[in-house]
Amino acid sequence: MATLLELQGLLNDPALRDRVRAAVVKTALAINFESGSTENHAARMVLAKAWLSDPFGHAEKVVRYVVGANAALTVAEINALTDAEVQSHVDASASVFI
């Protein structure tokens, strides 16, 4: 399990932030193409627009979700998350930010 100081370090890790930023863009595009009948679709579209307008700023927030969701792991395990795992966390975070 990562310590709080280690988790804080991950919040500022440039590689993790870059990965999350790319995932934020992918999530926003996926929201754009989802069915209009998706629960909270209108709010999700507002989020998608915001994320696409400023992926840098929003990734700063979403990286907190990704790190927090994996706080029970070690730093090495968090750094070893696959792209699919990071993407899954970013996708899940959308419901928090709407």
Secondary structure as UniProt FT lines:
FT   HELIX           4..11
FT   HELIX           14..32
FT   TURN            36..37
FT   TURN            39..40
FT   HELIX           41..53
FT   HELIX           55..69
FT   TURN            70..72
FT   HELIX           75..79
FT   HELIX           83..97
//
